[in-house]
Each structure stands twice: as structure tokens, then as C-alpha cells.
Amino acid sequence: MRKILVIDDNTDIRENTAEILTLAGYQVATAPNGKKGVESAMQDQPDLIVCDIMMPDLDGYGVLHLLKKNSATENIPFIFLTAKTERSDFRKGMEMGADDYITKPFDDIELLNAIEIRLKKSDLLKEASAAGSVNNLLKNLNESGIITLNPDQYDSSFHAKKQLIYSETKRPKFLYFVKAGKVKTFKVHEDGKEYITNLYSEGDFLGYTALLENSSYEDSAEVLEDAEVVAIPKDDFLDAVYKDISIAGKFIKLITHDVKEKEDRLLHLAYDSLRKRVAKALVSIHEKFNKASGHQQIDISREDIAQYVGTATESLIRTLSDFKSEGLVEIKEGKIRIANEEKLKNLLY
């Protein structure tokens, strides 16, 4: 049962709100002032907080400020309950991290709808954190209707294999969505060699890091397999993300996670054996392109796999030959198929 904390110094409103929520199936705790509310939130960590603004001693803004400073309570959805309707008050609360406002007087349905939406959003953000993926967050938020970036609302274009979608050092204008096909992002070293930084397939978004950081692209995007790609205007994406501070904060955390993941991969490229690097690359490519379908075949060229591994194509081919003799992969008619994914994942050397 979901726990909701109601903080309000007005006894009638506090008790009435608690009664509505109890009848709706929530477990409800109440606090008669801001100080008691903060203590209750810290101790019980409810799933959502409904809080009045105008209270003696510690007002709603003070409650929100204290809870956002504490790692145990900073992500609890927070709804202000207030009689104040001035625009500046709405803006102040949202800038501090409030999720919503409900203005007194309110009806039962308005309150319950606001709570249901915020709890649903909170669940999606937690799922995205567990998955550690900006793409998962975008997909979930779109499907739930919390943000409206439905790729079907925008025109798509067809890109042939080897065609560039965007180039390193260029300023971003769009968020891209892969409707069909496969795309790689890559960097070119000073010696002219390419290194693949990531892989994308149907249902994936790309190009979001440069948009969120307001910076130039750090890599280029090229089509691996004939693709249908949707270009979503930059302003539409940023408006959807930044209209909600909790969503914006989650994007920033996941971008940081992406950067850390790339740094870890570079360390593995530098220190892991070639065998381990090839094994990890095969598993990674399989998970990015084939996991949903259950297929084990790797449908990208050996040259692209080598660029993903960070080695010469000839070295990759020799390693694949070793893997074949060890029963880790099968190679038929030039196609690579994973035969033992578990052993590839746990290759020791």
C-alpha cells in the first residue's frame, strides 16, 4: 500500500484530505506543521507528500528545501496544496523541485489524479535509474504520456548504409529516433582510425547528450544498416525535459552515468586482453541488437566489430577463429552466431 504524508496546519483540510486518500486505498500519515512534517518524512519516507505552503514556523518552501537536501527524501514526489495563485509562487515552488500544485478549494478527483500521475512518474524514474539508460527513460516517459515526444508525430526520413546523420564538432539541432535499422556513433583518431562509441537500433534515441549539455557533438553518427530516422526539433525535446525539474535532474544523472560507462569501457580497452575485449563486444552487440528477438546472430560487419573493440580487423578475425574452435561462436556463410553467451560473458583471459 502506498504511503502518503499530508502536512497542513488547518485541521479541517488536513483531516478531510487524509480521509479522501484513505478511502482511495492509500496509507496516510498527517502532520500539523512543517517541523513535524519534516520529522515524519525523514523517519517514514513516504511515497508522496502533500504539503500546505502557508504555515507558521516552517512554511511549505522550508519543508521542501530541507527534504531536497537529504538524500533519503530528495526524490519523494512533492505536491503543494495552497490557496495562493500568484504566478511567482508557482514558479518559486517548481524551481525548488516541487512536482505539482493543487489550489484550494479542490475536488477529490483533482487531488487523486495529481497523486496518481506523480506516483506513476516516480515509478518510471526509479525504473530508469535501475536500468541506467537515457533511452529507457525517454521511452517510458513517452509511453506514459508524462512527456510528449511521440516520434510518430514527426516526419521520418530514410538513410542508406554509410550515410551520416550528424558529424563530430557540429552543433545539434535535433534529437534523433531510430524507427528502423541500425546506427553507430564513432570518433576518428588523429591517425585516421575509427572507434565506435555506441550502437543504436529500432526504438533508440540518440544525440541527446549534446542537446542537454548545449555543446557540439563529440562523435559522429552513421547508418550501419538502411535506416528510417525521425528528427525531433531541439526545442521540442528541451521543452519536454525541462518543464519538470525532477525529470531534468534524472536526465542529468543518467548522462553522468553514460559518461562513466564510456570511461569504464575505455579502461577495458586499455587493460583487458584482446580475447576479453572481443568477448565483451560480441555480448554487448547482441544485447543492443538481438536481445528482444532472441536471435544470436551478429549482423554487423567484422570491420565495425573491430572498431567497436578497438583493434585491427585481422586481429579480430584471428580471435573469432579461436572462439569458433572453442565452441563460443559459430560462423556459417560469413555470419557470426553466439553459441555460448554465458562463457563469453565470463571469459577470464
C-alpha positions as CSV (number, residue, x, y, z in Angstrom):
1,M,0.0,0.0,0.0
2,R,1.4,3.4,-1.0
3,K,2.2,5.8,1.9
4,I,1.2,9.5,1.6
5,L,2.1,12.2,4.1
6,V,-0.2,15.2,4.4
7,I,1.2,18.3,6.0
8,D,-1.2,21.2,6.8
9,D,-1.8,23.4,9.9
10,N,-5.5,23.6,9.1
11,T,-7.1,20.7,11.0
12,D,-10.3,20.5,8.8
13,I,-8.3,20.5,5.5
14,R,-5.7,18.1,6.9
15,E,-8.3,15.6,8.1
16,N,-10.5,15.9,5.0
17,T,-7.6,15.3,2.7
18,A,-6.5,12.3,4.8
19,E,-10.0,10.9,4.6
20,I,-10.2,11.2,0.8
21,L,-6.8,9.5,0.4
22,T,-7.7,6.7,2.9
23,L,-10.9,5.9,1.0
24,A,-8.9,5.8,-2.2
25,G,-6.7,3.0,-0.7
26,Y,-3.6,4.9,0.4
27,Q,-1.9,4.6,3.8
28,V,-2.0,8.1,5.2
29,A,0.1,9.9,7.8
30,T,-0.5,13.5,8.8
31,A,1.5,16.4,10.4
32,P,0.1,19.6,11.8
33,N,3.0,21.8,10.9
34,G,6.2,21.9,8.8
35,K,8.6,20.8,11.5
36,K,6.5,17.7,12.4
37,G,6.2,17.0,8.6
38,V,9.9,17.0,8.0
39,E,10.4,14.7,11.0
40,S,7.7,12.3,9.7
41,A,9.1,12.3,6.2
42,M,12.7,11.6,7.4
43,Q,11.5,8.8,9.6
44,D,8.9,7.1,7.4
45,Q,10.0,8.1,3.9
46,P,6.5,8.2,2.3
47,D,5.9,7.6,-1.4
48,L,4.5,11.1,-1.8
49,I,4.0,14.3,0.2
50,V,1.1,16.7,0.0
51,C,2.1,20.0,1.8
52,D,0.5,23.3,2.5
53,I,2.6,26.4,1.8
54,M,1.4,29.0,4.4
55,M,2.2,27.5,7.8
56,P,3.7,29.1,10.9
57,D,7.4,28.4,12.0
58,L,8.3,26.4,8.9
59,D,6.3,27.0,5.7
60,G,6.0,24.6,2.7
61,Y,9.0,26.1,0.9
62,G,11.1,25.4,4.0
63,V,9.8,21.8,4.2
64,L,10.7,21.2,0.5
65,H,14.1,22.8,0.9
66,L,15.0,20.6,3.9
67,L,13.8,17.4,2.2
68,K,15.6,18.1,-1.0
69,K,18.9,18.5,0.9
70,N,18.5,15.0,2.4
71,S,19.5,12.0,0.1
72,A,16.9,9.8,1.8
73,T,14.0,12.1,0.9
74,E,15.2,14.2,-2.1
75,N,13.3,12.1,-4.7
76,I,10.0,11.8,-2.9
77,P,7.3,13.4,-5.1
78,F,6.1,16.7,-3.6
79,I,2.7,18.4,-4.2
80,F,2.0,21.8,-2.8
81,L,-1.5,22.4,-1.5
82,T,-2.2,26.1,-1.5
83,A,-4.7,28.9,-1.6
84,K,-2.1,31.2,-3.3
85,T,-2.4,31.5,-7.1
86,E,0.2,34.2,-8.0
87,R,2.4,33.1,-10.8
88,S,5.6,33.9,-8.8
89,D,4.6,31.4,-6.2
90,F,4.1,28.7,-8.7
91,R,7.5,29.4,-10.3
92,K,9.3,29.5,-7.0
93,G,8.0,26.1,-5.9
94,M,8.7,24.4,-9.2
95,E,12.3,25.9,-9.3
96,M,12.8,24.4,-5.9
97,G,11.8,20.9,-7.1
98,A,8.0,20.7,-6.4
99,D,6.2,18.3,-8.7
100,D,2.8,19.9,-8.8
101,Y,0.4,22.4,-7.3
102,I,-3.2,22.0,-6.2
103,T,-5.0,25.2,-5.5
104,K,-7.6,25.4,-2.7
105,P,-10.5,24.8,-3.0
106,F,-10.0,21.5,-4.9
107,D,-12.2,18.5,-5.6
108,D,-11.5,14.9,-4.8
109,I,-10.8,13.8,-8.4
110,E,-8.3,16.6,-9.0
111,L,-6.3,15.6,-5.9
112,L,-6.4,11.8,-6.7
113,N,-5.5,12.4,-10.4
114,A,-2.5,14.6,-9.4
115,I,-1.3,12.0,-6.9
116,E,-1.7,9.1,-9.3
117,I,0.2,10.9,-12.1
118,R,3.1,11.8,-9.7
119,L,3.4,8.3,-8.3
120,K,3.4,6.8,-11.8
121,K,6.2,9.2,-12.8
122,S,8.1,8.4,-9.7
123,D,7.9,4.7,-10.6
124,L,9.2,5.3,-14.1
125,L,12.1,7.4,-12.9
126,K,13.1,4.6,-10.4
127,E,12.9,2.0,-13.2
128,A,15.1,4.2,-15.4
129,S,17.6,4.5,-12.6
130,A,17.7,0.8,-12.3
131,A,18.2,0.3,-16.0
132,G,20.7,3.2,-16.1
133,S,19.6,4.2,-19.6
134,V,18.5,7.6,-21.0
135,N,16.8,5.7,-23.8
136,N,14.7,3.7,-21.3
137,L,13.8,6.8,-19.5
138,L,12.7,8.6,-22.7
139,K,10.7,5.5,-23.9
140,N,8.9,5.1,-20.5
141,L,8.1,8.8,-20.2
142,N,6.7,8.8,-23.7
143,E,4.6,5.7,-23.3
144,S,3.2,7.0,-20.0
145,G,2.3,10.4,-21.6
146,I,4.3,12.3,-18.9
147,I,6.3,13.9,-21.7
148,T,5.1,14.2,-25.3
149,L,7.8,13.4,-27.7
150,N,6.0,10.7,-29.8
151,P,8.2,10.1,-32.8
152,D,5.1,9.2,-34.9
153,Q,4.1,12.9,-34.7
154,Y,7.2,13.9,-36.7
155,D,8.3,13.2,-40.2
156,S,10.9,10.5,-40.8
157,S,13.5,10.1,-43.5
158,F,15.3,7.1,-45.0
159,H,19.1,6.9,-44.7
160,A,21.2,4.5,-46.7
161,K,24.0,2.5,-45.3
162,K,27.2,4.6,-44.6
163,Q,25.1,7.8,-44.6
164,L,26.0,10.3,-41.9
165,I,23.2,11.5,-39.6
166,Y,25.3,14.1,-37.8
167,S,29.0,14.9,-37.6
168,E,31.5,15.4,-34.7
169,T,32.0,19.1,-33.7
170,K,28.7,20.2,-35.3
171,R,26.1,22.0,-33.2
172,P,23.0,19.9,-32.5
173,K,19.6,20.8,-33.9
174,F,17.6,17.6,-33.4
175,L,17.1,14.6,-31.1
176,Y,17.1,11.5,-33.4
177,F,14.9,8.4,-33.1
178,V,15.7,5.2,-34.9
179,K,12.4,3.9,-36.3
180,A,14.1,1.1,-38.2
181,G,17.6,-0.1,-39.0
182,K,20.9,0.3,-37.1
183,V,23.1,3.3,-36.4
184,K,26.6,3.6,-34.9
185,T,28.3,6.6,-33.3
186,F,32.1,6.9,-33.7
187,K,35.1,9.1,-33.2
188,V,38.0,9.4,-35.6
189,H,41.5,9.4,-34.1
190,E,44.4,11.5,-35.2
191,D,45.8,8.5,-37.2
192,G,42.5,8.3,-39.1
193,K,41.2,5.2,-37.4
194,E,37.6,5.0,-36.3
195,Y,36.5,3.9,-32.8
196,I,32.8,3.1,-32.3
197,T,31.4,4.8,-29.2
198,N,27.9,3.3,-29.2
199,L,25.3,1.3,-31.2
200,Y,21.6,2.0,-31.7
201,S,18.7,0.1,-33.1
202,E,15.0,0.3,-33.6
203,G,13.3,2.3,-30.8
204,D,16.5,4.1,-29.6
205,F,17.1,7.8,-29.3
206,L,20.5,9.4,-30.0
207,G,22.1,12.8,-30.0
208,Y,20.6,13.8,-26.6
209,T,23.9,14.4,-24.7
210,A,24.9,17.3,-26.9
211,L,21.4,18.8,-26.6
212,L,21.3,18.5,-22.8
213,E,24.9,19.9,-22.4
214,N,24.3,22.6,-25.0
215,S,27.6,21.5,-26.7
216,S,28.9,20.3,-30.0
217,Y,28.7,16.6,-30.9
218,E,31.6,14.7,-29.5
219,D,31.2,11.9,-32.1
220,S,29.6,11.3,-35.5
221,A,26.5,9.1,-36.2
222,E,26.5,6.9,-39.3
223,V,24.0,4.3,-40.6
224,L,25.1,0.7,-40.2
225,E,22.1,-0.7,-41.9
226,D,19.5,1.1,-44.1
227,A,17.5,3.0,-41.5
228,E,14.4,5.1,-41.0
229,V,15.2,8.0,-38.7
230,V,13.0,10.7,-37.1
231,A,14.4,14.1,-36.3
232,I,12.7,15.8,-33.3
233,P,13.5,19.5,-33.1
234,K,15.8,20.5,-30.3
235,D,13.4,23.0,-28.7
236,D,10.6,20.3,-28.5
237,F,13.0,18.0,-26.7
238,L,14.3,20.5,-24.2
239,D,10.9,22.0,-23.5
240,A,9.6,18.5,-22.7
241,V,12.6,17.7,-20.4
242,Y,13.0,21.0,-18.6
243,K,9.3,21.6,-17.8
244,D,9.7,19.2,-14.9
245,I,12.8,19.7,-12.7
246,S,12.7,16.1,-11.4
247,I,12.8,14.7,-14.9
248,A,15.6,17.1,-15.9
249,G,17.6,16.0,-12.8
250,K,17.2,12.4,-13.7
251,F,18.4,13.0,-17.3
252,I,21.5,14.8,-15.9
253,K,22.2,11.8,-13.6
254,L,21.8,9.3,-16.4
255,I,24.1,11.4,-18.7
256,T,26.7,11.3,-16.0
257,H,26.2,7.5,-15.8
258,D,26.7,7.3,-19.6
259,V,30.0,9.2,-19.4
260,K,31.2,6.9,-16.6
261,E,30.2,3.9,-18.6
262,K,32.2,5.2,-21.6
263,E,35.2,5.8,-19.3
264,D,35.0,2.3,-18.0
265,R,34.9,0.9,-21.5
266,L,38.0,2.9,-22.4
267,L,39.8,1.4,-19.4
268,H,38.8,-2.1,-20.5
269,L,40.1,-1.3,-24.0
270,A,43.4,-0.2,-22.5
271,Y,43.9,-3.1,-20.0
272,D,41.8,-6.1,-21.0
273,S,43.2,-8.8,-23.2
274,L,42.1,-8.8,-26.8
275,R,40.1,-12.0,-26.2
276,K,38.1,-10.4,-23.3
277,R,37.5,-7.3,-25.4
278,V,36.2,-9.2,-28.3
279,A,34.0,-11.4,-26.0
280,K,32.6,-8.3,-24.3
281,A,31.9,-6.6,-27.7
282,L,30.1,-9.6,-29.0
283,V,27.9,-9.8,-25.9
284,S,27.3,-6.1,-26.0
285,I,26.3,-6.0,-29.7
286,H,24.0,-9.0,-29.1
287,E,22.3,-7.2,-26.2
288,K,21.9,-4.0,-28.2
289,F,20.6,-5.5,-31.4
290,N,19.2,-9.0,-30.7
291,K,18.1,-9.4,-27.1
292,A,14.4,-8.6,-27.7
293,S,14.2,-11.0,-30.6
294,G,16.2,-13.8,-29.1
295,H,18.4,-14.1,-32.2
296,Q,22.1,-14.9,-31.6
297,Q,23.4,-13.8,-34.9
298,I,25.7,-10.7,-35.1
299,D,24.6,-8.8,-38.2
300,I,27.2,-6.2,-38.5
301,S,30.5,-6.3,-40.4
302,R,33.8,-7.5,-39.0
303,E,35.2,-4.1,-39.7
304,D,32.6,-2.5,-37.5
305,I,33.1,-5.0,-34.7
306,A,36.8,-4.3,-34.8
307,Q,36.1,-0.6,-34.5
308,Y,33.9,-1.3,-31.5
309,V,36.6,-3.5,-29.9
310,G,39.4,-1.0,-30.8
311,T,41.6,-3.4,-32.7
312,A,42.6,-4.3,-36.3
313,T,40.2,-6.3,-38.4
314,E,42.8,-9.0,-38.9
315,S,43.3,-9.4,-35.1
316,L,39.5,-9.7,-34.7
317,I,39.3,-12.4,-37.3
318,R,42.0,-14.4,-35.6
319,T,40.2,-14.1,-32.3
320,L,36.9,-15.2,-33.8
321,S,38.6,-18.2,-35.3
322,D,39.8,-19.1,-31.8
323,F,36.4,-18.6,-30.3
324,K,34.9,-20.9,-33.0
325,S,37.3,-23.7,-32.2
326,E,36.4,-23.3,-28.5
327,G,32.7,-23.6,-29.2
328,L,32.0,-20.0,-28.1
329,V,30.7,-18.8,-31.5
330,E,29.6,-20.4,-34.8
331,I,30.5,-19.0,-38.2
332,K,28.4,-20.0,-41.2
333,E,28.5,-18.3,-44.6
334,G,30.4,-15.5,-43.0
335,K,27.8,-14.9,-40.3
336,I,28.8,-14.9,-36.7
337,R,26.4,-16.5,-34.2
338,I,26.9,-16.7,-30.4
339,A,27.0,-20.3,-29.3
340,N,27.7,-19.8,-25.6
341,E,26.8,-16.4,-24.3
342,E,27.5,-17.3,-20.6
343,K,31.0,-18.3,-21.3
344,L,31.7,-15.2,-23.4
345,K,30.4,-13.0,-20.6
346,N,32.7,-14.7,-18.0
347,L,35.8,-15.2,-20.1
348,L,38.8,-15.0,-17.7
349,Y,41.6,-14.2,-20.1
